[in-house]
Amino acid sequence: MIKIGIITTSDRASAGIYEDISGKAIESTLKEYLKSEWKPLYRLIPDEQKVIEQTMIELCDQEGCALVVTTGGTGPALRDVTPEATEAVCEKMLPGFGELMRQESLKYVPTAILSRQTAGIRGKSLILNLPGKPKSIRECLDAVFPAIPYCVDLIEGPYIETNEEVIQAFRPKK
C-alpha cells in the first residue's frame, strides 16, 4: 500500500476557525488520479516552520510516505514558511515543479508570480508544495503530476500507477 502524506499548513484551520478544504481537495484529486492502492496520512498544522519540518520528517522517515503534498504557506506573507521548511528537510530540490506550477497559474491570475511553490527529495520521498486554493491545487496538480510517478521511481519509491482516463504518467520508454 502506497502512503501519501497530505499536510495543510494554516493557523486558522488548525485552530478550528474554518474547515480545511485544501487538504480535502488534494485527497479528492489523488483519488481520481491514482489506480494504485494508496492510503492518505493527513495532517493539519499551524504555519510554524519547526512544526512543518517535524511533520515532513515524520511522514517521510517514520511513516514511509512515497509522496508528501503540502498546501498553504507558499505566498509572500510573513507566516508563509512552507518552502523554507521544505528546503530545510530535503537533500535535493527540484525547482522545475515550482516553475511549472507558476507558469500554469499565470494563465489564470497575475498574482501567481507571488507563489513560492517548490519540491524536493528527502530520502525516498518526494515533497511537493502546492498553493492553498482548491482550484489552484487542481490546476497545479494537473500540470505536474505526470512527472511524479517517474520521479518516485527514480528515488526508489513504490510504483505508482495512474488512472489514464484522468491523468497519464510519463515514463521514458525502456
N, C-alpha and C positions, 0 to 999 in steps of 0.2 A: 504494500500500500504506500503510495507516494504521499508524503506530508508536505503541505504548503502553508507557510505562516502568513497570516494577514494581520498587519499592525495598523491601527488607526491612532495617529497622534493628534490629540485635540484636548486642550484644557477643559473646554466647556462640555464636550460629550463625555469625557471621562469623569466629570463632576456630576453628570446626570442632568445638566441644564437642557440638553437636547439629545435626540436619538442619533446614533451613528448610522447614517445612511450610506456613507462612503465605503466602509468595510463590507457592508452587505452588497453593495454594487460590485465590488471585486469578486466576492464569493459567487454571486449570481452569474457574472461574466465567465468565470472559470468553469462553472457547471456547464455552461453552453459550449465552451471551447474544448474541454477535455473528455477524451474517450477512456483514458486510463483511469483506474480506480484511484481516488485520492481522498485525503482527509484534511479539512481545514483546521488549523490551530490559530484561533482568533485571540487577539489582544487589543484592548482599548486602554490607552495610556496618555498621560499628560505630555505637553511639549517640554520635556526636560531631557537635555542631551544625555545625561548619565543613565536615565531610565530607558531611553530609546536604545542606547548602546547595550545595556544589560539585557533588554528584551530580544534584540537581534542575536546576541551571543547565545542566549538560552535556546532560541528557536533553531539556530544553526548547529551549535555544538552539542547541546543536551538532547534536543528533540529530533535532530537529524533531518530538518526540512531541506528539500532539494531547492526550493524557491521560497523566498520571503518577500512579500509585496507590501509596501507601506503606502499609506495615503495620509496626506496632510503634512504641514510643516516645511513645504518646499518653496514658499514665497520669500519676499524680502523683509517681512516683519521681524522685529527683534526676537520674538519667541519661536520663529521658524528655524529649527536646527536639525531637521531630519537629514539633509545631505551631509552636514558636518558629522553627525553620528555614524552615518554610513561609511564615510571616508575613514573615520577613526577605527572601525572594526574590520575593514576589508583589506586584504593583501593586494588586490588588483582592482583598479577602477576601470569601468567600461563607459567612457563618456559618450559613445555613439548612441546609447539608449536615450540619454537626455537630449542630445542634439535632434534625434528623430522625433521625439515627443514634442519638443518645442516647435519644430518645423510643422508638424501636423496641427498643433493647437493654433498656430498663427493663421491657419486657414479660417478660423472661427473668431478669434479675438486678438486684438493688437497687444493686449497685456500679457500674452504668452511669453514675451521676451523677459518678463519678470520671474518666470519659473526657473527653479534650480534643480529639477529632477535629475537623477543620475542612477547609476547602477554599479555594482561591484561584486567581487567574489570573496567569500570567506570560506576557506576550506573547500568543501564540495557543495557549497550553497551559493546560489545567485540571489543577491538582494537588489530589488528594483523599487525605486521611489516614484510614486505616482502623485498627481495633483489631488486636491481634496473634493472636487465636484464630481458627482456620479457621471454626468455627461462627458466631462473631460477624461475621466478614468477610462470609459469605454473607447473613446477616440484614441487615446494613447495606447491602450492595450491592443486595439485593432492594428495599430501601426507596428508595434514592437514584438508582439507575441510570436509571429512566425519565426523569429530568431531564437526564442527562448529554449525550445526543446533541444536544438543542436548545441546551444551554449551549455546546457546541463549535461549533455553527452560528453562534451569536451572536458568538463571538470569532474568526470567520472561519477555523475549522479545517475539516478534511475532513468529508464527510457520513458519519455513522455509522449503518449500518442494523442493526437488531436482529433476532434470531430471535423473531418474535412469538408463537410457541408457548411460549417460555420467559419472555420479558420484553417488554413493549411500551414503546417510547419515546413520550413525549408531545411532540408538536409542535403549536402552535396552527394552526387551520385558516386557510388564506390567503384 
